Amino acid sequence: MRYSINIPNFGDFADAHTVARVAAAAEEAGWDGLFVWDHVVHSKERRKGQAFGDPWMLLTAAALATSRIKLGPLVTPIARRRPEQLARQVATLDGMSGGRVIFGAGLGGPIDDEFGSFGDETDPKVLAARLDEGLDVLARYWSGETVNHQGEHYRVDDVTLLPATVQTPRPPVWLAGYWPRKAPMRRAARWDGAVPLFRSANHGEAPPVEEVRELMAFLRDNGAGTTTPYDVIVGGISPADPAQSRALIEPLAEAGATWWDERQLLGGTDFYRLDPVLRRIEQGPPSLG
């Protein structure tokens, strides 16, 4: 099991200097990764008046402040971005960090706020099609080979984007989605990892072990991990007491989870404030002993 810190790209974490401080503290305390949200407005009603930082600038600051921990977005909505620009950003960060990028992607939301506010498409089926096609184009860009593509949503004519990513054939790609919805987890099974959200467990709450077992069976049935290692990322708030923490996380690891992503509850303000997040970081990651 590996352990990561999860922060939004708004509130206190809109500032790149703050994110660099968080990343350095996480590395020093023994965490394995730092993952940053990718939102433009999130919920306009709830985030009204809050500052946002560009996730790639924040991750750049984190990369320059560290040398070991994994870094990436959880998650980038590919349908909201141009694949060629996104490919450049990921490849640049992968090179700068010495191959430490994990690329988390998903449909993105809230759709009306994050897409509709800017006159973009709001049909989830169309956004899902753009996500799938965009993933394919990104993987080809990252290879450093010449790309020609004529699809439903994207066209590429004789383009080679260099440098290729440091990691070969590309950085690990994790896909997010709600379980028990099968379509997003079927998509995740085709890549390198799944970042499931659970209807029965809000952000910051650990999922039921039985649901993780059901998800793992579904992923395996759809080909996940048949030829390469596969990651499943779950998260929540781990108890301060080591024994209680083991009692919470060990069954999830036995069920197949490979990462514990430390997340604050969405209710209240702790999840976008530096002080409570930094206190948890400095306590160090959980341990299964």
C-alpha positions in Angstrom: 0.0 0.0 0.0 1.2 3.5 -0.9 0.0 6.7 0.7 -0.8 10.1 -0.8 -2.1 13.5 0.2 -5.1 14.9 -1.7 -5.7 18.7 -2.0 -8.0 20.9 -4.1 -6.6 23.7 -6.3 -8.6 26.4 -4.5 -8.7 28.0 -1.1 -5.3 28.1 0.5 -4.0 25.7 -2.1 -4.6 28.2 -5.0 -1.1 29.5 -4.1 1.9 27.7 -5.7 4.2 28.6 -2.8 1.7 26.9 -0.4 1.5 23.8 -2.6 5.3 23.6 -2.7 5.4 23.8 1.1 2.8 21.0 1.3 4.7 18.8 -1.2 8.1 19.2 0.6 6.4 18.4 4.0 4.7 15.3 2.5 8.0 14.1 1.1 9.9 14.7 4.4 7.2 13.0 6.4 7.3 9.8 4.3 4.2 10.1 2.1 4.4 8.6 -1.4 2.4 11.0 -3.5 0.6 14.4 -3.7 -2.5 14.7 -5.9 -4.2 18.0 -6.9 -7.7 18.7 -8.1 -8.3 20.2 -11.6 -11.2 22.6 -11.5 -11.9 26.0 -13.0 -14.9 27.0 -10.8 -15.9 23.7 -9.1 -19.3 24.7 -7.7 -19.9 28.4 -8.4 -22.3 28.7 -5.5 -20.1 27.0 -2.9 -16.8 28.4 -4.2 -18.0 32.0 -4.7 -15.2 34.4 -3.9 -12.5 31.8 -3.6 -9.2 31.9 -5.5 -8.2 29.0 -7.8 -4.8 28.0 -9.0 -3.9 26.3 -12.3 -3.2 22.7 -11.4 -0.2 22.4 -13.7 1.5 25.4 -12.2 0.8 24.0 -8.8 2.2 20.6 -9.7 5.3 22.3 -11.2 5.9 24.0 -7.9 5.5 20.7 -6.1 7.9 19.0 -8.5 10.6 21.6 -8.0 10.2 21.3 -4.2 10.6 17.5 -4.1 12.7 14.7 -5.5 10.8 11.4 -4.7 7.1 11.6 -4.3 4.6 10.9 -7.2 2.7 13.9 -8.5 -0.4 14.4 -10.6 -3.9 15.6 -11.1 -6.9 13.8 -9.5 -8.5 14.3 -11.8 -8.1 16.2 -15.1 -11.3 16.3 -17.3 -9.8 15.7 -20.7 -13.0 16.9 -22.4 -12.4 20.4 -21.0 -8.8 20.6 -22.4 -7.1 20.5 -25.8 -5.2 17.1 -26.0 -2.1 18.7 -27.7 -1.7 21.3 -24.9 -2.4 18.7 -22.2 0.2 16.4 -23.7 2.8 19.1 -23.6 2.0 19.9 -20.0 2.2 16.3 -18.8 5.4 15.6 -20.8 7.1 18.8 -19.4 6.1 17.9 -15.8 7.3 14.3 -16.3 10.6 15.5 -17.5 11.0 18.1 -14.8 10.2 15.7 -12.1 12.4 12.9 -13.4 9.4 10.6 -14.3 7.2 11.0 -11.3 3.9 11.9 -12.9 0.7 9.9 -12.5 -2.0 11.1 -14.8 -5.5 11.0 -13.3 -8.4 11.6 -15.7 -12.1 11.6 -15.7 -15.3 13.0 -17.0 -15.1 16.1 -14.7 -17.8 18.1 -12.9 -20.0 19.6 -11.8 -20.8 19.6 -15.6 -23.2 22.6 -15.6 -20.7 24.8 -13.8 -17.4 23.5 -15.2 -18.6 23.1 -18.8 -21.9 24.9 -19.2 -20.6 28.1 -17.7 -18.3 28.5 -20.7 -20.8 27.5 -23.4 -19.3 24.0 -23.7 -21.0 20.7 -24.2 -23.0 19.4 -21.2 -24.1 16.0 -22.5 -22.3 13.4 -20.4 -22.3 10.9 -23.3 -20.5 13.4 -25.6 -18.0 14.3 -22.8 -17.4 10.6 -22.2 -16.7 10.1 -26.0 -14.3 13.0 -25.9 -12.6 11.5 -22.8 -12.0 8.2 -24.5 -10.8 9.6 -27.8 -8.6 12.1 -26.0 -7.0 9.4 -23.9 -6.0 7.6 -27.1 -4.6 10.7 -28.7 -2.6 11.6 -25.6 -1.0 8.2 -25.3 0.1 8.6 -28.9 1.5 12.1 -28.4 3.5 10.9 -25.3 5.2 8.3 -27.4 7.1 10.9 -29.4 6.0 9.3 -32.6 4.2 11.0 -35.5 0.4 11.2 -35.0 -2.3 11.2 -37.6 -5.8 11.0 -36.3 -9.2 11.6 -37.7 -11.9 11.0 -35.1 -15.3 12.2 -34.1 -14.0 15.0 -31.8 -10.3 15.4 -32.6 -8.2 15.7 -35.7 -4.4 15.5 -35.9 -2.4 15.9 -39.2 1.2 14.8 -39.2 2.2 16.0 -35.7 5.2 14.9 -33.6 5.3 16.3 -30.1 8.8 16.2 -28.5 10.2 15.5 -26.1 8.3 12.3 -25.3 7.5 11.6 -21.7 10.4 10.3 -19.5 8.3 7.3 -18.5 7.8 4.8 -21.2 5.6 4.0 -22.9 3.9 6.8 -21.0 3.1 7.9 -17.4 0.6 5.7 -15.6 -3.0 6.7 -16.4 -5.7 6.4 -13.7 -9.4 6.8 -14.5 -12.0 8.0 -12.0 -15.7 7.3 -11.8 -18.5 6.4 -9.5 -19.0 2.8 -8.5 -21.3 0.8 -9.1 -21.6 2.6 -12.4 -19.9 0.2 -14.8 -19.0 2.3 -17.8 -16.4 4.4 -16.1 -14.8 1.4 -14.3 -14.8 -0.5 -17.6 -12.9 2.4 -19.0 -10.5 2.4 -16.0 -9.8 -1.3 -16.6 -8.3 -0.5 -20.0 -5.6 1.7 -18.4 -3.3 1.5 -15.4 -5.5 2.3 -12.4 -9.0 3.1 -11.0 -9.9 6.0 -8.8 -13.4 5.0 -7.7 -15.8 7.2 -5.9 -18.5 5.4 -4.0 -22.2 6.5 -3.6 -22.1 5.0 -0.1 -19.0 6.9 1.0 -18.5 10.7 0.5 -15.1 12.3 -0.2 -13.2 11.8 3.0 -15.0 8.6 4.0 -13.4 5.2 3.5 -15.5 2.9 1.3 -17.0 -0.3 2.5 -14.6 -3.3 2.1 -17.3 -5.4 0.4 -17.8 -2.7 -2.3 -14.1 -2.6 -3.0 -14.1 -6.4 -3.4 -17.0 -6.2 -5.9 -15.2 -3.5 -7.8 -12.0 -5.5 -7.9 -13.8 -8.5 -9.3 -15.4 -6.3 -12.0 -12.0 -4.8 -12.9 -10.4 -8.2 -13.2 -13.3 -9.5 -15.3 -12.7 -6.6 -17.7 -9.0 -7.2 -18.0 -7.4 -5.0 -15.4 -3.9 -6.0 -14.4 -3.7 -9.0 -16.8 -0.4 -7.9 -18.3 0.9 -5.0 -16.2 0.6 -3.9 -12.5 -2.6 -2.2 -11.7 -3.5 0.3 -9.1 -6.8 0.9 -7.2 -6.9 4.1 -5.2 -9.3 4.5 -2.2 -9.2 7.2 0.5 -10.6 9.0 3.4 -9.5 10.2 6.8 -7.3 7.8 8.6 -7.5 7.7 12.4 -4.6 9.1 14.4 -4.4 5.9 16.5 -2.1 3.4 14.6 -4.1 0.4 15.6 -7.4 2.0 14.4 -5.7 3.1 11.2 -4.5 -0.4 10.5 -8.0 -1.8 11.2 -9.4 0.6 8.7 -6.9 0.3 5.9 -5.6 -3.3 6.1 -8.9 -4.8 5.0 -9.0 -2.4 2.0 -5.5 -3.5 1.0 -6.4 -7.2 1.4 -9.4 -6.4 -0.9 -7.1 -5.1 -3.6 -6.6 -1.4 -3.0 -3.0 -0.3 -3.6 -3.1 3.4 -2.6 -4.6 5.1 0.4 -5.4 8.7 -0.6 -5.7 10.9 2.6 -8.7 13.2 2.0 -10.5 15.7 4.3 -14.3 15.7 4.4 -15.9 18.0 1.9 -18.2 19.4 4.6 -16.8 22.4 6.4 -13.6 24.2 5.4 -10.7 21.9 6.5 -10.2 20.4 3.1 -9.1 23.7 1.5 -7.2 25.1 4.5 -3.5 24.7 4.9 -3.3 24.2 8.7 -5.4 21.1 9.2 -3.9 19.4 6.1 -0.3 20.3 7.1 -1.0 18.9 10.6 -2.1 15.6 9.1 0.9 15.5 6.7 3.4 16.0 9.5 1.9 13.1 11.5 3.1 10.9 8.7 1.3 8.3 6.6 -0.6 5.3 8.1 1.3 2.1 8.5 0.2 -1.5 8.2 3.1 -2.6 10.4 
